[in-house]
Amino acid sequence: VPQTSALTPTTRPLRPPHFSKPARCAAIRRDIRQQRTQSMLRNLLGALDEADQVVCSKCHSRPASGSKLRHCGRCRSSRYCNTQCAKADWAEHKLERERLHEEKEEAPGGRGAK
């Protein structure tokens, strides 16, 4: 039998912490809630991205499979499925585009800021 002094504790084998059954159940419920919340947020963000980025600004149709929407070269906010939709929306979009450009210029830190 090895001798131990009163100041050094005896070494015990490391064991995982013991949780009571209610504590284990609470931890499992908490993990499930976190997973559900994360899953719901991923689904919501995916739906928002999909709804926001994949429809034509003029005809509101989705692009054909394998093709992408084209965007306005200046403002990059409007997207079109083809050049016909871009030309048909030009009169309205021109006004919006100029307004967006002016707002960007006047914003603090914008190109027009001193």
GUVODREN-166164 format. One record per residue (C-alpha): residue in three letters; residue number from 0; x, y, z. Coordinates in pm, 1 decimal. Layout:
BEGIN
REC   r   k     east    north       up
REC ALA NUM        X        Y        Z
...
This chain:
BEGIN
REC   r   k     east    north       up
REC VAL   0      0.0      0.0      0.0
REC PRO   1    155.3    328.7   -107.9
REC GLN   2    181.2    591.7    156.8
REC THR   3      8.4    922.6    102.9
REC SER   4     63.1   1235.2    297.7
REC ALA   5   -220.4   1432.0    445.2
REC LEU   6   -160.3   1709.9    187.6
REC THR   7   -179.9   1506.2   -134.3
REC PRO   8   -519.3   1371.7   -232.8
REC THR   9   -554.7   1016.6   -349.1
REC THR  10   -584.6    976.7   -723.4
REC ARG  11   -918.4    853.1   -847.0
REC PRO  12   -986.6    728.7  -1196.4
REC LEU  13  -1155.6    988.5  -1412.7
REC ARG  14  -1522.9    919.3  -1474.6
REC PRO  15  -1772.7   1115.7  -1676.0
REC PRO  16  -1983.7   1341.6  -1458.6
REC HIS  17  -2291.9   1172.4  -1327.4
REC PHE  18  -2618.5   1333.9  -1427.7
REC SER  19  -2944.5   1243.0  -1271.8
REC LYS  20  -3218.9   1121.3  -1501.3
REC PRO  21  -3413.0   1454.3  -1485.7
REC ALA  22  -3094.1   1647.4  -1568.6
REC ARG  23  -3021.2   1419.3  -1866.9
REC CYS  24  -3380.2   1461.2  -1990.8
REC ALA  25  -3358.3   1839.0  -1955.6
REC ALA  26  -3029.2   1845.2  -2148.1
REC ILE  27  -3177.7   1632.0  -2425.7
REC ARG  28  -3487.1   1855.9  -2447.9
REC ARG  29  -3263.7   2165.4  -2464.2
REC ASP  30  -3056.6   2011.7  -2746.1
REC ILE  31  -3369.9   1920.2  -2939.9
REC ARG  32  -3507.3   2274.0  -2903.9
REC GLN  33  -3177.3   2421.0  -3026.1
REC GLN  34  -3169.4   2187.1  -3325.6
REC ARG  35  -3530.6   2268.8  -3414.5
REC THR  36  -3464.9   2642.0  -3385.4
REC GLN  37  -3154.3   2619.8  -3603.1
REC SER  38  -3340.7   2410.8  -3859.7
REC MET  39  -3633.3   2655.4  -3871.2
REC LEU  40  -3394.2   2950.5  -3914.2
REC ARG  41  -3207.9   2773.4  -4198.1
REC ASN  42  -3537.7   2698.0  -4372.4
REC LEU  43  -3661.6   3054.8  -4327.9
REC LEU  44  -3339.3   3213.3  -4452.4
REC GLY  45  -3329.1   2976.7  -4748.0
REC ALA  46  -3687.0   3064.2  -4840.5
REC LEU  47  -3615.1   3436.5  -4813.8
REC ASP  48  -3306.0   3407.4  -5032.5
REC GLU  49  -3492.8   3199.7  -5287.3
REC ALA  50  -3792.4   3433.9  -5299.5
REC ASP  51  -3577.0   3745.2  -5317.4
REC GLN  52  -3325.3   3643.0  -5581.1
REC VAL  53  -3484.2   3412.1  -5833.5
REC VAL  54  -3770.8   3606.6  -5990.3
REC CYS  55  -3766.7   3852.8  -6276.5
REC SER  56  -3831.4   4214.3  -6173.2
REC LYS  57  -4070.9   4264.6  -6466.1
REC CYS  58  -4266.2   3941.7  -6522.9
REC HIS  59  -4199.7   3782.3  -6178.1
REC SER  60  -4121.8   3445.1  -6335.2
REC ARG  61  -3844.2   3210.5  -6232.0
REC PRO  62  -3557.5   3151.3  -6474.6
REC ALA  63  -3548.6   2832.6  -6676.7
REC SER  64  -3351.7   2551.6  -6516.5
REC GLY  65  -2982.3   2589.8  -6579.9
REC SER  66  -3003.9   2963.4  -6655.5
REC LYS  67  -2950.3   3266.8  -6434.2
REC LEU  68  -3119.8   3602.2  -6407.5
REC ARG  69  -2937.6   3903.4  -6547.5
REC HIS  70  -2905.8   4210.7  -6329.1
REC CYS  71  -2886.2   4582.3  -6392.1
REC GLY  72  -2522.2   4678.0  -6438.5
REC ARG  73  -2544.1   5002.9  -6244.4
REC CYS  74  -2763.1   4935.5  -5941.8
REC ARG  75  -2752.5   4554.8  -5933.9
REC SER  76  -3090.0   4555.4  -5757.4
REC SER  77  -3316.4   4459.5  -6048.1
REC ARG  78  -3296.1   4116.6  -6209.8
REC TYR  79  -3439.5   4012.2  -6544.4
REC CYS  80  -3498.2   3680.1  -6715.0
REC ASN  81  -3417.2   3817.9  -7063.1
REC THR  82  -3346.7   4139.3  -7253.6
REC GLN  83  -3712.6   4184.0  -7351.4
REC CYS  84  -3813.0   4214.3  -6984.5
REC ALA  85  -3522.2   4451.8  -6918.1
REC LYS  86  -3624.4   4676.2  -7209.7
REC ALA  87  -3993.0   4667.5  -7110.7
REC ASP  88  -3907.2   4769.9  -6751.9
REC TRP  89  -3653.1   5036.3  -6851.3
REC ALA  90  -3882.1   5342.0  -6819.4
REC GLU  91  -3979.2   5257.2  -6461.4
REC HIS  92  -3644.4   5116.4  -6359.9
REC LYS  93  -3452.0   5419.7  -6488.4
REC LEU  94  -3625.9   5644.8  -6235.3
REC GLU  95  -3570.8   5400.4  -5950.4
REC ARG  96  -3209.3   5346.7  -6049.5
REC GLU  97  -3133.8   5720.2  -6051.2
REC ARG  98  -3301.7   5761.7  -5712.0
REC LEU  99  -3095.7   5475.0  -5565.1
REC HIS 100  -2778.0   5621.1  -5713.1
REC GLU 101  -2851.4   5966.7  -5563.4
REC GLU 102  -2923.3   5815.1  -5221.9
REC LYS 103  -2594.4   5629.2  -5234.4
REC GLU 104  -2409.2   5949.4  -5326.5
REC GLU 105  -2570.7   6147.3  -5042.0
REC ALA 106  -2525.7   5878.1  -4776.1
REC PRO 107  -2249.4   5929.0  -4518.7
REC GLY 108  -1939.5   5759.4  -4651.8
REC GLY 109  -2080.5   5757.0  -5004.6
REC ARG 110  -1893.3   5876.7  -5309.1
REC GLY 111  -2026.7   6231.6  -5273.8
REC ALA 112  -1928.7   6259.5  -4904.4
REC LYS 113  -1643.6   6491.2  -4806.5
